[in-house]
Amino acid sequence: MEDFIKILNEIPKISAQLDELIKIQKEEKIEKKWLNVEETAHYIGYSKDKIYKLIQDEWVEGVHYFKPSGRVIIDKNKIDEWIKYGSSNSVNNIVNSLMLDLK
């Protein structure tokens, strides 16, 4: 019975320590800069197929995504910009703009 009372007396201390750990975890939350295709699809609410289509048609390698060792990694900050400002800087628009400049 005495051990049980000791344990009960420790509960407030344990609770306070847990609260402190939760507070530290929230303050030190690290946000990922690089996402894979699946994470990107989940992040912006698209299918993985749509992400691959964007990689093929709109996003610029070396800007929006990179392929080290053949694996696609996507720059979360550039995707945020792409969402915010639309696809005005898509590959097709850039090419069309360059073609007009050449005329």
N, C-alpha and C positions, 0 to 999 in steps of 0.2 A: 504494500500500500504506500509505503514511503517513497518508493521509486516512481510510482504513478504520480504522486504529488509533485515530485521534482520535475517530471516531464511536463506536467500542466503548467508549472511555473516558468518553464522555458518557452512556451508557445508565444507569448508576446515578443520575446527577443527574436525568435525565429521569424515571426511575421514581419518585424521591422527590418531584418536583414533581407528578406525577400523583396520588400518594398524598395529598399535601396538598390538591389540588383536590377529590378525592373526599371527604375529611374535611370540608372547608368546605361542600361541597354537601349532605352529610348533616346537618350542624349547622344550616344555614340553610334547610332544607326548609320551604316555605310551603304550608300546607294551605288549600285553597279553602273559602270560606264559602258561596258561592253555586253551585248546580249547575243545569244545564238538565235537561229531562225524561230525556233519554238517559243522562246521567251519574248521575242519581238512580236510574234503573232498574238500571244496572250496580252502583251503590254498595250497594243493598239487595237485589239479586238478583230484582227483579220485572221484568215486561215493561213496555214503554212504555204499552201499553193499560191495564195495572193502575195505573200512576202517574196517568194521566188520570182513571181511575175514582176514585182516592183524592182527587184534586183536586176532582172533581165532588161526591163524597159525604161525605168525611170531613175533609179538610184545610180550614183556614180561611184565606181570602185575607187578607193582611195579617199573618198569624201564620206559617203554614207556607210560604206562597209569595206572590209578588208578580207583577204583570203590567205592568211598565213597557213602554210601546209595544206592548202586545199579546203580548209574549214572556214565557213563564212562566219565572221563576227561583225556585229552591227553596232555603230556608234549611237548610243541612246540619245545623246545631245543633238546630233544631226537629224535624227528621226523626229525629235521634238520640234526642231526648226522646220522640217519638211511639213509636219502637220500644221504648225502655226502659220506658215507662209504659203502653204499649198505647193503644188508641183510646178510653180513658175520657173524653177531652175532645173526642170527635168532634162534628161539627155536630149530628147526630141526638141525641146524649146531652145536649148543651147546650140544644137546643130543648126536649127532653122535660123537662129540669130546670126550665127557665123556665116551662113550662106548668104543672108541679106547683106552682111558687111562686105562680102566679096564682090557683090554686084555693083 
